[in-house]
Structure formats: C-alpha cells, structure tokens
Amino acid sequence: MVDSSSYGLLQYFQKLSDEEFQRFKELLQKEQEKFKLKPLSWTKIKNTSKEDLVTQLYTHYPRQVWDMVLNLFLQVNRKDLSTMAQIERRDKQNKYKEFMKNLFQYIWTSETNTYMPDRSYNTIIDRQYKALLDIFDSESDPATAVVLGTRGKGKTVFLRKAMLDWASGVLLQNRFQYVFFFSVFSLNNTTELSLAELISSKLPECSETLDDILSNPKRILFVLDGFDYLKFDLELRTNLCNDWRKRLPTQNVLSSLLQKIMLPECSLLLELGESSCSKIIPLLQNPREIIMSGLSEQSIYFYCVSFFKIQLGVEVFKDLKKNEPLFTLCSNPSMLWMICSSLMWGHYSREEVISSSESTSAIHTIFIMSAFKSIFGLGSSKYKRFKLKTLCTLAVEGMWKQVYVFDSEDLRRNKISESDKTVWLKMKFLQIQGNNIMFYHSTLQWYFATLFYFLKQDKDTYHPVIGSLPQLLGEIYAHKQNQWTHAQTFFFGIATKHVITLLKPCFGNISFKTIRQEIIRYLKSLSQPECNEKLVHPKKLFFCLIENQEERFVSQVMNLFEEITVDISDSDDLGAAEYSLLRASKLKNLHLHIQKKVFSEIHDPEYGSLENFKLDQKCSFMTNFGDGSLFCTFLQIPQLKYLNLYGTDLSNDVVEMLCSALKCSTCRVEELLLGKCDISSEACGIMATFLINSKVKHLSLVENPLKNKGVMFLCKMLKDPSCVLESLMLSYCCLTFIACGHLYEALLSNKHLSLLDLGSNFLEDIGVNLLCEALKYPNCTLKELWLPGCYLTSECCEEISAVLTCNKNLKTLKLGNNNIQDTGVKRLCEALCHPKCKVQCLGLDMCELSNDCCEDLALALITCNTLKSLNLDWNALHHSGLVMLCEALNHKKCKLNMLGLDKSSFSEESQTFLQAVEKKNNNLNVLHFPWVEDELKKRGVRLVWNSKN
C-alpha cells in the first residue's frame, strides 16, 4: 500500500489511462538515463501498479521525482496534468506560507515586543539582514548560518522577524519554498521522534505531502532557536541516521540534521547563545556568523520615542545618555525594555525609580517592584511575598528540570491559579507560548529562580527536584556550561544591601548574610589543593564581583585564591579581571591567556593599570601579545618573579619592549620562558643586549629559529661579568656544531650558568666534542647538560667519558634519543666506575641499546656511589638483561633511586621481577617518562591551554 505521505503524486497517476500509464513506464527508462540515475529494472516496472510505482519512485529518486514526473506527463501528451500538478503544489506552498504568516504575525504582535514601528526595527537590524541575504543567496549551495550574541541582544526576535518576512513574501522568496521554525527547547521532554513527525507538527492540513516537500531539500530552510535551553547534549557523529522517517532519540535526530547526515542539501539558520555556542559550532559544516551586537545609540533613541510619547521619549533618552553606566546597559534590548517599563511606572507615580548607577540585578529588582506596586498597590507585604514565592518556585523548578515552557499542571503545582496567571501576564512576568506559558524573558526566570533561595525558609516544602544552595553552587562554579551559568550573576547582585533595601517595602525583611556565607564557604573549598572540584570559569566570577561591588565582600572572595588561570577574550574581560585581581592580596600565581583581538579593542596604552597586583611568584600568558604595550604595566609588579609567554608571537619590536621593561630596576622577573615565540636571530641579539643587566636567572628560548647567529649573541651576553643567568634552554632552535664553538668560549668564562639544554639540535659528535673540551676545564661551572636528539653516535662517548672522570661539577647528563648503542655505553660505564666520577643523573633512553650492555650497566650501578637516576626507557632490553640489572639494583652498594623503564612493555615474568625489586628497595622507583614533567616545566612548554585553577 502506498504511504499516505506520497498521496500527492498518486492522485495524478490515477488520472492516466492504462495506455498512458504503460507509455509513462516505457519512457521512464530513458528519463532515468537523462538524469544520470541508477535505473530501475524493467521487470520491476513493467507490471507494477500505480501505487507501487509511486513508492518505488519516492524510494529510489526522492530528490528528482517531481522533475521527472512533470517532464514525463508532457511526453505522454498530458500537459494538463503537468500544469495542474504545478499549480496545486504552488497553491499548497502558498497556503503553508499564509499559515506561517498568520502564526508569526500573531507571535510578532502578541509575544514579541520591540516597542517601535517595524520600519525602525528594520533600520536597527539592517546590517544583520544584509548578512542573512549574503549567506542565503538565491543561487547559493546549501548553507549554515549561526546568529550569535549574548543573552538579551535580540537573536530570537531577529529570527521571528525573518520568518515573518519570508512568509509575507519579502525575504528569500527565490531561495526557499519551505522554512520551518522550531524552538528546540520545546523538545526537552520528548524522548523520541522522527524528523517527519517534527515537520508534520508544523504543517496545516492543506499542505503538500512530506515526500513532496522533502523532494527538493535545497529549497528548505530550518530555523532552530533556543539551544541554550536544550536539556540534552548533541554529540559529534554519534548514532547518526539519514532516514528522516525513522523514530530515534530526539538528540540523535537533531544531531543528524545539524551534521548534514539527514537532509544534507537543506540549509540551517541557528540561534546560539553563550552556553550553546561552543557545543554546537563543532557539529556544523562551514557555519557563517551573523552577530547581534546590541542596540546602537540611534536604536536606543528609536526605542525611547516609540515606547513613550515622542516628547517624553526624547527627554528619557537624554537622561539615559547622561548616565553612562545605565546607558551602557541600554544596548541590551531586554534591559532597555525593563528600564523603560520602570521609568514609565515612575513617570505616572511621580517617583524616581532608578538611581545614577544600577547593576543588572538592581534593574530587574526595580522592574519587578514597579510592576508589583502598579498591580498590588498598598497590599500587605506578607501577601505580596506569598505571591512572589509562587513565581520563584515555578522558576527554580524549571531551572533544575531544564524546563522553560510550562503547562497548566506546572502552574497548579506551584499554586498559580488562572487569575494569578492573568495577573502575571499583565505584569509581563509571563507570556503565552502556543498553549503553554513561558517567562517573559529568560533572565526573569533566572532572577526569580535565584530569588527563591533568598526567600526560602526551613519550614517550606518544595518539589524534590529543587536542589539545596550548596548543590546549586556546585552546579554554578564547579561544572562547565549549564543552565545556571547566568543565574550566578544574580546571586552576587541580589546579595547586596542596595537590592535588599529595594525589595523590603514590598516583601518585608530578606536576609542575604546566609547566602554570602554559603558562597564564601563553597568558594573556599574550591581553592583548597585537596579539593577535586576546581573553579572552572574564574572570569565569570569576576563579572559577578563587579555586579556586587561591595568592597569588603569582593576582597573576601578574592582572598580565597592563591592561584588563578583566566582567559581574557575581550576588553570587558580585561576590565573585569583588573577590578577583581586588584583586590586579591593573597594571590601568588596568575596565568593569563590574552587573545590577540583584546589589544585592538584597547586604545589607551595605560588601560588596565595592574601595578598594584600583589603576586608572590608567577604570571603566565599564552597569546599574541599585541604591540607589547602591556609589558610596561605587568612587568613592574614588584612580586612578579615568573613570566611564561610560550606560544606567543613576538616581533622584534615587541621583544625590544619586553627587554626594555625587564631591564627596569622595578622589574623582579627571574624566570623568563619564551618558547615557541617565533624569536629570530636578530631578536635574540636585541634580547642579549638588554638581559645583561637584568635579574633573569632562567631563560627558555626553546622552539625558536635562533640559529647559530642567535646563539652567538647569547654567548656574548654569557661572557659579560654582569650576566647572572643560571639556566639556558635552547632545544629545537635550529643549531649546528658551529653554535658549540660559541658556547665553548662562553662556558669557560661564565661563572653562573649551571644548566644548558641543547636538545633536538643538529650538533653531531663534532659539536659535542667542542663542548667536552670546555667541560674538561676545572673553572667550568656547568652542572647539567641536556643533549637528547642531537644526532650523536658512540664515537663521541670517548670524549664524554673523559669529562665524567675529571669534571667535579657536572651532575646531570642527558643523552637520550641518540645512536649511542652498546659500544658507547661500555665507554660511559668505564667512566662511571672511575672513582672521580661525580655524575648523579644519566639519560640513555632511546639510545639503540640491547642486552649486550646490561652487564656493563650492572657493574656501574654497583660501583658508582653518586649515580641516583638512570633512564633506560625505550630500549630493546629483554628478560635476561633485565635480570642482570635487577641483581645490581638489589646489591647493597647500589645507590640508584630512579630507573627509567616502561614496565608494561616487558613480559609478565619481567614485570614481576621489577615489582619484586621495587618492593625490596623502598627507595627505588621504576618510572616510564620519568623526566618529562620536569623538562616541560623548565622549558616552559604548554601542550594545551588549560584554564583549570
């Protein structure tokens, strides 16, 4: 039996005579070749019925079915059917448009309040509309667009207007036959569905069949709104499906649509907020952005004169403009609406409702107070408090359930009657959404949900899904993106004397001390080293503190932390960080990630003066450091001892600014890590000149193209008596044996250098031999020499052995990842057995060793009294060789306490042997990659930016 979704085509087949239908099937063979489609076999077509042929066509050629059929109608001389089908399809498409036009006209006028004429709104969103048209050009391929912006910037309003304009015939008419608008959070309680069911829920009865609608997916646009409120996570390429008829878990249907597995030729227009952006963007193919940046000054003016009468609107606008903090809040459409609503009430009641500087929480409070006063007048505070608590319980229950659309049962359970609902709708606390109810704006739900914890009393009983205050703080501060990320601002904003004073006339006494104490207690637990949970997003805490702005409380919070890692992505973040960190008198370690665009937003070089930071140890950055202007500020912090710029692009000019700041007498930086900063030989010359008189003792220049010329400049610095450098890290710096010639001279004259890292450079035996000549001199003070991956062979081991037997200062020698082989180890072991050898740490990992060297190593372990650490990782040692080593390790004269080996790479028998040795010798640890962490730390390498504190 033919599927009902295919009935549209069947009705035209039934108008064909038997002869016409037979001729149609014969011509179908050629038509398949014309469209370059895999042909249906004649045996399948020859005797098939009209119903079965419709099914086969939709099954095999869903995208081409109508183009083929209309063409074939003409070929069997049934132009009337072709014309009739086209007219009927067009009529049904137009009926869908008319249905959507009426629906969204109602939504636009009843549920979307811009408080301005459409022409004014169109002026405001002109730039975004142009971007929309550019993305979905009439001739373009399927496209994906994302509407981005912080909450309250008008993303949903923009999408509703776009939907209304398409249905009204003024937007993207030549591009899309069908546009489907879905608020995805409405699916939170739907566990399973198909895309067919989802689309059908939006279709009027007179629509085309689904098969017909989806036969041309290039002409379909899905508009998806509300991802911030989606209860479940959408995962990359997990359990995806291309069958739009198949019922699946709801998240799988959405994931399949977003990742273009299901209907890959359709287009997508998505609204993404701060919480959902990082989750959804990775699922999309080449998304293009439309940014809702908030209202301009002109837009605020349009709004004011439309909201009020023209003369009053102009006065309100002028007053707002004089109040810079308040005017800044007005760029957010939802905040402007609340401000104007409160001012309107104040105008009629002849009260001054908004002071010169108000926080977001205060604006919400003033709006709610104004609405309560306008409706309940002088009613008792006990009655108003009871009414307020019903809204708060509805809001908080929804937040814990991740529900944002409520039905009548939800209202009844929270003691909201039909008359109450009417009042809340009138007060603009709630709004109608189809047959259900939502809060008028999402921020109102967060506000009421947060206020619940201020009003809650021990005797109260609520839905068990509502968590306690400590549980809520755990959701906010120790977890990643969730539905509470914006409610945290209200906790700090409401917990102020100002806001509590605003609430008192209507709702009586409300205590905030308990809330503050609980916040302090929880954040203190996060700052403890033994706590498994950490503060995930410190900059969000910074914005909360700005919302509070009560100095004593802010300082109390910031003094809980000794170490903070924060990502600065714009100038607002930098300002929030400045405000909060200046009040962190106990902060010791600060790690900053400052994105490049921040510097283009800062016009004043003195912006963000952080000279009062009290850091005892560290400051790390990972970013492009702009023009270097902030060095003058950061490096004058008296307690700043450590600076890591790994991964920062530093031009020659920026290097000069950095070094100039380092040379200042007020700069106390002792550890300077500049790995992977694209520092050239020339920049190295600049650095060498400035660092001579600096206080830097540890310098890492790893992963920079310094070349031999750069090392030449550094060696001139090392030879200067004023140079206090103790550690120099130069791995992966494109060096050859020529650099060793320069270092030879520097090692002879320098009295402070104790660590030299030359790993992963093309030094070869000739280069190491030059270094050995310097190391043989008794006045050479070097204690550690790192030479892993320097293309060495066993030939250089003779010179190295000579050094080991005469140099009393050299304690660490790392030769890993070189072709030392057994013959080279034999020579080294002879040196280790020499009574004058003082080496404590020897690296022979990845040195092409075999069992043949184990006897020599075993003898060295017993004989050398100073050897504490030996790395033999990544060598082809077998059980018999391991037995010899273990016997030596068990010997009473063996002093080794660390052996580098991967136990898991050995046989079970060998692993048992090693475990027995470790058990017998409590001081011995057998470790895989024993030095990696220490090496990365000294080189200043950060593999991945991690903002955990």
Secondary structure, DSSP 8 states (H G I E B T S, - for coil): ---GGGHHHHHHHTTS-HHHHHHHHHHHHHHHHHTT-----HHHHHT--HHHHHHHHHHH-TTTHHHHHHHHHHHTT-HHHHHHHHHHHHHHHHHHHHHHHHHHHHIIIII----S-HHHHHHHTHHHHHHHHHHT-TT----EEEEE--TTSSHHHHHHHHHHHHHTTSSSTTT-SEEEEEEGGGGTT--EE-HHHHHHTT--TTS--HHHHTT-GGGEEEEEE-GGG-SS---TTSS----TTS-EEHHHHHHHHHTTSSSTTSEEEEEE-HHHHHHHGGGSSS-EEEE-----HHHHHHHHHHHS-HHHHHHHHHHHHH-HHHHHHTTSHHHHHHHHHHHHHHHHHT-----SS--HHHHHHHHHHHHHHHHHTT--HHHHHHHHHHHHHHHHHHHHHT--SB-HHHHHHTT--HHHHHHHHHTTSEEEETTEEEESSHHHHHHHHHHHHHH--TT----TTS--HHHHHHHHHSSSS-TTTTHHHHHHHHSSHHHHHHHHHHH-----HHHHHHHHHHHHHHTSTT-S---S-HHHHHHHHHHH--HHHHHHHHTT-SEEEEEE-SHHHHHHHHHHHTT-TT--EEEEEE-THHHHH---TTSS--TT---SSEEEE-S--TTSTTHHHHTT-TT--EEE-TT----HHHHHHHHHHHHSTT----EEE-TTS---HHHHHHHHHHHTTS---EEE-TTS--HHHHHHHHHHHHHSTT----EEE-TTS--BHHHHHHHHHHHHH-SS--EEE--SSB-HHHHHHHHHHHHTSTT----EEE-TTS--BGGGHHHHHHHHHH-SS--EEE--SSB-HHHHHHHHHHHHTSTT----EEE-TTS---GGGHHHHHHHHHH-SS--EEE-TT----HHHHHHHHHHHTSTT----EEE--GGGS-HHHHHHHHHHHHH-TT-EEESSTTHHHHHHHHT--SS-----
